[in-house]
Amino acid sequence: MKLIRIHPSDNVAVALTDIKKGETVDVDGIRVTAAEDIGRGHKIALADISSGAAVVKYGNPIGNAKSDIRTGEWVHVHNTKTGLSETAEYSYNHKTFELPDVSDKTFEGYKRSDGRAGVRNEIWIIPTVGCVNGVAQALVRENQDIVTGTIEGLYTFPHPFGCSQMGEDHAQTRKLLASLVRHPNAAAVLVLSLGCENLTQEQFKEELGEWDDERVKFLVCQDVEDEMEAGSKLLAELADYAGRFTRESISASELVVGMKCGGSDGLSGITANPTVGRFSDRLVALGGSTVLTEVPEMFGAENILFSRCENEEVYKKAVEMVEDFKDYFVRHGQVVYENPSPGNKAGGITTLEDKSCGCVQKGGSAQVVDVLGYADPVVKKGLNMLTGPGNDLVSATALTASGAHIILFTTGRGTPFGAPAPTVKISSNTALYDKKSNWIDFNAGTVAEGESLDAAGDRLLDFVLEIASGRRTKSEEHGARDISIFKDGVVL
């Protein structure tokens, strides 16, 4: 099979492999001869499309023809433009879909004292201000001897914020960092401050709320003579606590999994993203939770998610989230639709609608049970929507802060980054999997080669349970663990 027509109403098909000019190919009983070379992941017209008419893919308009497009022609940025604007009308048209029947599953994880589960047993150092990044990194380097027994790592996550911020921007940083401190993959945490920053230790403790004195320790560097000696002593105490935890069998219903895409290509919405969607439906059917973010990459496809909001209250929260993000663009004098990157376009994605329709495939078919603010924790079992931008590292950090034990990251072009939570890279095509085996954990390109999406979803569920039970991702093996905080405010 060289072409796929995703929906019966589509007037374009996607090339699953390179097609040469003059080559005749078949899809859904339609024979079409390529008027020019069509690259893998790119679109070919299955019928004549008049200038101004809708280009339809995924059963949805993904833009309008700039000029007449003839059957067999390449459909891309040269002859297709977005149909999006900053305003849209929404209505609640509720739809439900049956979830798959999945037998109970377990993983080997860590049961925390508050009843939550963790999939890693690590010690984290959280700097409250960028000024102490170097101290935090030195503490990690010089205290690797505490990584023993069941303790799986000592890590810190440098960032440039925590001072010279005001208002909501300051509050957003405080909230994000406190959420990381609460993360169940961290058996123990050292909160490292300088002492003169805007984000005071008193503010941070108030944001954090109740904490376990054995699990969380605080150090203000300006208050001690030798911050390295003081920090090492606290880390030793934290290691004594963290070393008490051992892996045990835990229901898969305790898992929270974030879902993200980046460096997408024309196959992402056909192979990798719907594979993650099948996984999401399976985990939700097991009683677990999944989290979908990247709000700007829902523009043009938001109604697919809105229709699955489980009630009108959730629907209203989802609409508000999308409209707030559009307002964010407008306040900064930007249009909402200039999203696809050069890499996206090279891979076959033409407009934001094209990208968004592929992006939301990760949400599967489950009901949306909640809409979360930035760094809000997951509190409801099922599919959640999370406020966050499309930027890979910012949104992966937000998913971690919401409590995601693991992040599934689909890609058509590849990326080596990792979030604090184990980040599983899923390739949309086998060529990428073969080329970047040092980056990619799971190949969904097999779907383009004949594997069913249900089989791929089953395979991914099994793989995620292995990761949850201790198998390391490629980014973990390479030590790729970073955060990026969503910033929108004045720097003093």
C-alpha positions as CSV (number, residue, x, y, z in Angstrom):
1,M,0.0,0.0,0.0
2,K,1.5,3.3,-1.1
3,L,-1.4,5.7,-0.2
4,I,-3.8,6.1,2.7
5,R,-7.1,7.9,2.6
6,I,-7.8,8.6,6.3
7,H,-11.5,9.3,6.0
8,P,-14.0,8.5,3.2
9,S,-14.8,12.2,2.7
10,D,-11.1,13.2,2.2
11,N,-10.2,14.6,-1.2
12,V,-6.5,14.0,-0.6
13,A,-4.5,11.0,0.3
14,V,-1.2,10.7,2.1
15,A,1.8,8.9,0.5
16,L,3.2,6.1,2.7
17,T,6.3,6.0,0.6
18,D,7.8,8.1,-2.1
19,I,5.7,8.2,-5.3
20,K,7.3,9.1,-8.7
21,K,5.8,11.4,-11.3
22,G,3.7,9.4,-13.7
23,E,3.3,6.5,-11.3
24,T,-0.3,5.3,-11.0
25,V,-1.5,4.3,-7.5
26,D,-4.8,3.0,-6.0
27,V,-6.5,3.9,-2.8
28,D,-10.1,3.0,-1.8
29,G,-10.9,2.0,-5.4
30,I,-9.6,5.3,-6.7
31,R,-6.8,5.2,-9.3
32,V,-4.7,8.3,-9.5
33,T,-1.6,9.1,-11.5
34,A,1.0,11.4,-9.8
35,A,1.4,14.6,-11.8
36,E,4.7,15.2,-10.0
37,D,6.9,13.5,-7.4
38,I,5.1,13.1,-4.1
39,G,7.3,12.5,-1.0
40,R,6.5,10.2,1.9
41,G,4.1,11.9,4.3
42,H,2.9,14.4,1.6
43,K,-0.6,14.7,0.1
44,I,-1.9,14.0,-3.4
45,A,-5.2,15.2,-4.7
46,L,-7.7,12.5,-5.3
47,A,-10.1,14.8,-7.2
48,D,-10.0,18.2,-8.7
49,I,-10.2,20.9,-6.0
50,S,-11.4,24.3,-7.2
51,S,-9.7,27.5,-6.0
52,G,-11.1,28.5,-2.6
53,A,-12.6,25.0,-2.0
54,A,-11.8,23.1,1.2
55,V,-8.9,20.6,1.2
56,V,-10.2,17.7,3.4
57,K,-8.1,15.3,5.4
58,Y,-9.1,13.3,8.6
59,G,-12.7,14.1,7.4
60,N,-12.0,17.8,8.3
61,P,-11.1,20.9,6.3
62,I,-7.4,21.5,6.7
63,G,-7.3,24.6,4.6
64,N,-8.4,26.0,1.3
65,A,-7.0,25.8,-2.2
66,K,-5.1,28.9,-3.3
67,S,-5.7,28.0,-6.9
68,D,-7.2,25.2,-8.9
69,I,-5.7,21.8,-7.9
70,R,-5.9,19.0,-10.4
71,T,-6.2,15.3,-9.6
72,G,-2.8,13.8,-9.0
73,E,-1.1,17.0,-8.1
74,W,0.9,17.5,-4.9
75,V,-1.1,19.4,-2.3
76,H,1.0,21.5,0.0
77,V,1.9,25.0,1.1
78,H,2.3,26.3,-2.5
79,N,-1.3,25.7,-3.3
80,T,-3.1,25.5,0.1
81,K,-3.7,28.1,2.8
82,T,-5.1,28.0,6.3
83,G,-8.7,28.7,6.9
84,L,-8.2,29.7,10.6
85,S,-8.7,33.1,12.2
86,E,-8.6,34.4,15.8
87,T,-12.3,33.9,16.3
88,A,-14.5,30.8,16.1
89,E,-18.0,29.7,17.1
90,Y,-18.4,26.6,19.2
91,S,-21.3,24.5,20.3
92,Y,-21.6,21.4,22.5
93,N,-22.5,18.4,20.4
94,H,-21.8,15.5,22.8
95,K,-20.4,12.2,21.4
96,T,-19.4,9.0,23.1
97,F,-17.4,6.1,21.8
98,E,-17.0,2.6,23.3
99,L,-13.6,1.9,25.0
100,P,-11.8,-1.4,24.3
101,D,-12.1,-4.3,26.7
102,V,-8.8,-4.7,28.4
103,S,-7.8,-7.3,31.1
104,D,-6.4,-6.0,34.3
105,K,-2.7,-5.0,34.1
106,T,0.0,-4.2,36.8
107,F,3.4,-2.7,36.9
108,E,6.3,-2.9,39.4
109,G,6.4,0.5,41.0
110,Y,6.9,2.4,44.3
111,K,4.1,3.0,46.7
112,R,4.5,6.4,48.4
113,S,3.4,7.2,51.9
114,D,0.6,9.4,50.6
115,G,-0.8,6.5,48.7
116,R,0.3,7.6,45.2
117,A,2.6,5.4,43.0
118,G,5.9,6.3,41.5
119,V,7.7,4.6,38.6
120,R,11.2,5.8,39.6
121,N,12.8,6.1,43.0
122,E,15.0,9.2,42.5
123,I,16.3,12.1,44.6
124,W,15.7,15.6,43.0
125,I,17.3,18.9,43.8
126,I,14.9,21.7,42.8
127,P,16.5,25.2,42.6
128,T,14.0,27.9,43.4
129,V,16.1,30.5,41.6
130,G,18.6,30.3,38.7
131,C,21.4,31.8,40.8
132,V,21.9,28.5,42.6
133,N,21.9,26.3,39.5
134,G,25.7,25.8,39.7
135,V,25.5,24.8,43.4
136,A,22.7,22.3,42.6
137,Q,24.8,20.8,39.7
138,A,27.9,20.6,41.9
139,L,25.8,18.8,44.6
140,V,24.7,16.2,42.1
141,R,28.2,15.6,40.8
142,E,29.8,15.3,44.3
143,N,27.1,13.1,45.9
144,Q,26.7,10.3,43.4
145,D,27.7,7.9,46.2
146,I,24.2,8.1,47.6
147,V,22.8,6.5,44.4
148,T,22.8,3.0,45.8
149,G,20.3,0.2,46.6
150,T,16.9,1.1,45.3
151,I,17.8,4.8,44.8
152,E,17.8,5.1,41.0
153,G,19.4,8.6,40.5
154,L,20.2,12.0,41.8
155,Y,19.1,14.9,39.5
156,T,18.6,18.6,39.4
157,F,16.7,20.7,36.9
158,P,18.4,24.1,36.2
159,H,16.2,27.1,35.1
160,P,16.8,30.9,34.8
161,F,13.8,32.1,36.9
162,G,12.7,32.6,40.5
163,C,13.7,36.2,40.6
164,S,13.0,39.5,38.8
165,Q,9.5,38.3,38.0
166,M,6.2,39.9,39.0
167,G,2.5,39.0,39.4
168,E,1.2,36.0,37.6
169,D,4.5,35.3,36.0
170,H,6.1,35.0,39.4
171,A,3.2,32.9,40.7
172,Q,3.5,30.6,37.6
173,T,7.1,29.8,38.3
174,R,6.4,29.2,42.0
175,K,3.5,26.9,41.2
176,L,5.5,24.8,38.6
177,L,8.5,24.3,40.9
178,A,6.3,23.3,43.8
179,S,4.4,20.8,41.6
180,L,7.8,19.2,40.7
181,V,8.6,18.8,44.4
182,R,5.4,16.9,44.9
183,H,6.1,14.5,41.9
184,P,5.8,10.8,43.0
185,N,8.8,9.7,40.9
186,A,10.9,11.8,43.4
187,A,11.3,9.7,46.5
188,A,13.0,12.7,48.2
189,V,13.6,16.3,47.3
190,L,16.1,19.0,48.3
191,V,14.7,22.5,47.7
192,L,17.6,24.8,47.1
193,S,17.3,28.6,47.5
194,L,19.8,31.5,47.5
195,G,18.2,33.8,50.1
196,C,17.6,37.2,48.5
197,E,15.4,36.2,45.5
198,N,11.8,37.2,44.9
199,L,10.7,33.6,45.3
200,T,11.4,33.4,49.0
201,Q,11.5,30.2,50.9
202,E,8.5,31.3,52.9
203,Q,6.5,31.8,49.7
204,F,7.6,28.5,48.4
205,K,6.6,26.6,51.5
206,E,3.2,28.3,51.4
207,E,2.7,27.2,47.8
208,L,3.9,23.7,48.6
209,G,1.4,23.3,51.5
210,E,1.8,20.3,53.7
211,W,5.0,18.2,53.2
212,D,6.8,15.3,54.9
213,D,9.9,16.5,56.7
214,E,11.6,13.2,55.9
215,R,10.9,13.5,52.2
216,V,11.5,17.3,51.6
217,K,14.4,19.3,53.0
218,F,15.2,23.0,52.5
219,L,18.5,24.8,52.2
220,V,19.1,28.6,51.9
221,C,22.7,29.0,50.6
222,Q,23.2,32.5,52.1
223,D,22.3,31.2,55.5
224,V,25.1,28.7,55.8
225,E,28.9,29.0,55.7
226,D,29.5,26.1,53.4
227,E,26.5,25.2,51.1
228,M,28.2,22.2,49.7
229,E,28.8,20.6,53.1
230,A,25.3,21.5,54.3
231,G,23.7,20.3,51.1
232,S,25.6,17.0,51.2
233,K,24.5,16.4,54.7
234,L,20.8,16.9,53.8
235,L,21.1,14.7,50.7
236,A,22.5,11.9,52.9
237,E,19.4,12.2,55.2
238,L,17.1,12.2,52.1
239,A,18.9,9.1,50.8
240,D,18.3,7.3,54.1
241,Y,14.6,7.9,53.5
242,A,14.5,7.2,49.8
243,G,16.3,3.9,50.2
244,R,13.4,2.5,52.2
245,F,11.2,2.1,49.1
246,T,11.2,-1.0,47.0
247,R,9.3,-2.0,43.9
248,E,6.0,-3.8,44.3
249,S,3.1,-4.8,42.1
250,I,0.7,-1.9,41.5
251,S,-2.5,-1.7,39.4
252,A,-2.1,0.1,36.1
253,S,-5.0,2.2,37.1
254,E,-2.6,4.2,39.2
255,L,-0.6,5.4,36.2
256,V,-0.7,8.9,34.8
257,V,0.7,9.3,31.3
258,G,1.3,12.5,29.4
259,M,1.0,12.7,25.6
260,K,3.0,15.1,23.4
261,C,4.3,15.3,19.8
262,G,7.1,17.3,18.3
263,G,9.0,17.3,15.0
264,S,5.9,15.9,13.4
265,D,5.7,14.7,9.8
266,G,2.9,13.8,7.4
267,L,2.7,10.3,8.9
268,S,2.5,11.4,12.6
269,G,-1.3,11.7,12.5
270,I,-1.6,8.4,10.7
271,T,0.8,6.1,12.6
272,A,2.3,7.4,15.9
273,N,-0.4,9.7,17.2
274,P,-3.3,7.3,16.7
275,T,-1.2,4.6,18.2
276,V,-0.9,6.7,21.3
277,G,-4.6,7.3,21.1
278,R,-5.2,3.6,21.1
279,F,-2.9,3.3,24.1
280,S,-4.8,6.2,25.9
281,D,-8.1,4.4,25.4
282,R,-6.7,1.2,26.8
283,L,-5.2,2.9,29.9
284,V,-8.4,4.8,30.5
285,A,-10.3,1.6,30.2
286,L,-8.0,0.1,32.9
287,G,-8.9,3.1,35.2
288,G,-5.8,5.1,34.6
289,S,-5.2,8.7,33.5
290,T,-3.8,10.3,30.4
291,V,-3.0,14.0,29.8
292,L,-3.1,15.9,26.5
293,T,-1.6,19.3,26.1
294,E,-0.3,21.7,23.4
295,V,-3.3,24.0,23.2
296,P,-2.1,25.9,20.1
297,E,-1.9,22.6,18.3
298,M,-5.5,22.0,18.9
299,F,-6.6,25.1,16.9
300,G,-8.6,23.9,14.0
301,A,-9.3,20.5,15.5
302,E,-10.6,21.6,18.9
303,N,-14.2,20.5,18.2
304,I,-13.0,16.9,17.9
305,L,-12.1,17.1,21.6
306,F,-15.0,19.5,22.6
307,S,-17.5,16.9,21.4
308,R,-16.1,14.3,23.8
309,C,-16.2,16.5,26.9
310,E,-18.2,14.3,29.4
311,N,-20.5,17.2,30.4
312,E,-21.2,20.8,29.7
313,E,-19.1,22.0,32.6
314,V,-16.0,20.3,31.2
315,Y,-16.9,21.6,27.7
316,K,-17.0,25.2,29.0
317,K,-13.6,24.8,30.6
318,A,-12.2,23.4,27.4
319,V,-13.6,26.3,25.3
320,E,-12.2,28.8,27.8
321,M,-8.8,27.2,27.7
322,V,-8.6,27.5,23.9
323,E,-10.0,31.0,23.8
324,D,-7.6,32.2,26.5
325,F,-4.7,30.8,24.4
326,K,-5.9,32.6,21.3
327,D,-6.2,35.8,23.4
328,Y,-2.6,35.2,24.5
329,F,-1.5,35.2,20.8
330,V,-3.5,38.4,20.1
331,R,-2.1,40.3,23.1
332,H,1.3,39.7,21.7
333,G,0.3,40.8,18.2
334,Q,0.6,37.3,16.7
335,V,-1.8,35.3,14.5
336,V,-2.9,32.0,15.7
337,Y,-2.2,29.9,12.6
338,E,1.6,30.4,12.0
339,N,2.5,27.2,13.8
340,P,3.9,24.5,11.5
341,S,7.7,24.6,11.7
342,P,10.0,24.3,8.7
343,G,10.6,20.7,9.7
344,N,6.8,20.0,9.9
345,K,6.4,21.4,6.4
346,A,9.3,19.4,5.0
347,G,7.6,16.3,6.5
348,G,4.3,17.0,4.7
349,I,2.3,19.1,7.2
350,T,0.7,22.0,5.3
351,T,-1.4,24.1,7.7
352,L,-2.1,24.3,11.4
353,E,-5.4,22.6,10.8
354,D,-3.4,19.7,9.2
355,K,-1.1,19.6,12.2
356,S,-3.9,19.9,14.8
357,C,-6.0,17.2,13.3
358,G,-3.0,14.9,13.6
359,C,-2.1,16.1,17.0
360,V,-5.5,15.4,18.6
361,Q,-5.3,11.8,17.5
362,K,-3.3,11.2,20.6
363,G,-6.5,11.7,22.6
364,G,-8.0,8.6,21.3
365,S,-11.8,8.3,21.7
366,A,-12.3,8.5,25.5
367,Q,-14.4,11.2,27.2
368,V,-12.5,14.3,28.4
369,V,-13.1,14.3,32.2
370,D,-11.2,17.5,33.2
371,V,-9.4,20.6,31.9
372,L,-6.4,21.5,34.0
373,G,-4.6,24.9,34.4
374,Y,-0.9,25.1,34.0
375,A,0.9,22.9,36.5
376,D,-2.4,21.7,38.0
377,P,-2.4,18.1,39.2
378,V,-4.4,15.4,37.7
379,V,-7.3,14.6,40.1
380,K,-9.7,12.7,37.9
381,K,-9.2,9.3,36.3
382,G,-9.5,9.4,32.5
383,L,-8.5,11.7,29.7
384,N,-7.5,15.2,30.8
385,M,-6.7,18.3,28.8
386,L,-3.8,20.5,30.2
387,T,-3.1,24.2,29.6
388,G,0.3,24.5,27.9
389,P,2.0,25.7,24.7
390,G,3.2,23.5,21.8
391,N,6.9,24.0,22.7
392,D,8.4,20.6,23.4
393,L,10.3,21.2,26.5
394,V,7.8,23.7,28.1
395,S,4.9,21.4,27.5
396,A,6.8,18.3,28.6
397,T,7.7,20.1,31.8
398,A,4.0,21.0,32.3
399,L,3.0,17.4,31.9
400,T,5.6,16.3,34.5
401,A,4.3,19.0,36.9
402,S,0.7,17.7,36.4
403,G,1.9,14.4,37.8
404,A,2.6,12.4,34.6
405,H,4.7,9.4,35.6
406,I,5.8,8.9,31.9
407,I,5.5,11.0,28.8
408,L,4.8,9.6,25.4
409,F,6.5,11.8,22.7
410,T,5.7,11.1,19.1
411,T,8.0,12.4,16.4
412,G,8.5,12.1,12.6
413,R,12.0,13.8,12.7
414,G,13.5,12.9,16.0
415,T,14.7,14.7,19.1
416,P,17.1,13.7,21.9
417,F,15.6,15.8,24.8
418,G,14.0,14.3,28.0
419,A,11.8,15.7,30.7
420,P,12.2,14.9,34.4
421,A,9.6,12.1,33.9
422,P,10.8,9.2,31.6
423,T,10.2,10.4,28.1
424,V,9.3,7.7,25.5
425,K,10.2,8.7,21.9
426,I,7.8,7.1,19.4
427,S,8.7,7.3,15.7
428,S,6.1,7.8,13.0
429,N,8.2,6.1,10.4
430,T,10.5,3.1,10.4
431,A,13.3,5.0,8.6
432,L,13.6,7.3,11.6
433,Y,13.6,4.4,14.0
434,D,16.4,2.7,12.1
435,K,18.4,5.9,11.7
436,K,18.2,7.3,15.2
437,S,18.0,4.1,17.3
438,N,19.9,6.0,20.0
439,W,16.9,8.4,20.4
440,I,13.8,6.4,19.5
441,D,12.3,3.9,22.0
442,F,9.3,2.6,20.1
443,N,8.5,2.3,16.4
444,A,4.9,3.1,15.2
445,G,6.1,3.3,11.6
446,T,5.0,-0.3,11.4
447,V,1.4,0.9,11.0
448,A,2.3,2.3,7.6
449,E,3.6,-1.2,6.8
450,G,0.4,-3.0,7.6
451,E,0.2,-3.4,11.4
452,S,-3.2,-2.5,12.8
453,L,-3.6,0.5,15.1
454,D,-5.1,-1.8,17.7
455,A,-2.1,-4.1,17.6
456,A,0.2,-1.1,17.8
457,G,-1.8,0.2,20.8
458,D,-1.6,-3.1,22.6
459,R,2.2,-3.2,21.9
460,L,2.6,0.3,23.3
461,L,0.6,-0.5,26.4
462,D,2.9,-3.4,27.2
463,F,6.0,-1.2,26.5
464,V,4.7,1.5,28.8
465,L,4.2,-1.0,31.6
466,E,7.9,-2.1,31.1
467,I,9.0,1.5,31.4
468,A,6.9,1.9,34.5
469,S,8.5,-1.2,36.0
470,G,12.0,0.2,35.6
471,R,13.1,-0.2,31.9
472,R,15.0,3.0,31.1
473,T,14.2,5.2,28.1
474,K,16.9,6.3,25.6
475,S,16.8,9.8,27.0
476,E,17.3,8.5,30.5
477,E,20.3,6.4,29.3
478,H,21.8,9.6,27.9
479,G,21.1,11.7,30.9
480,A,18.8,14.1,29.0
481,R,16.6,15.6,31.7
482,D,15.6,19.3,31.5
483,I,12.8,21.7,32.4
484,S,11.6,24.9,30.8
485,I,9.1,27.1,32.6
486,F,6.3,28.8,30.7
487,K,7.1,32.6,31.0
488,D,4.9,35.5,30.1
489,G,5.8,38.6,32.0
490,V,8.2,41.5,32.7
491,V,11.8,40.9,33.7
492,L,12.8,43.4,36.4
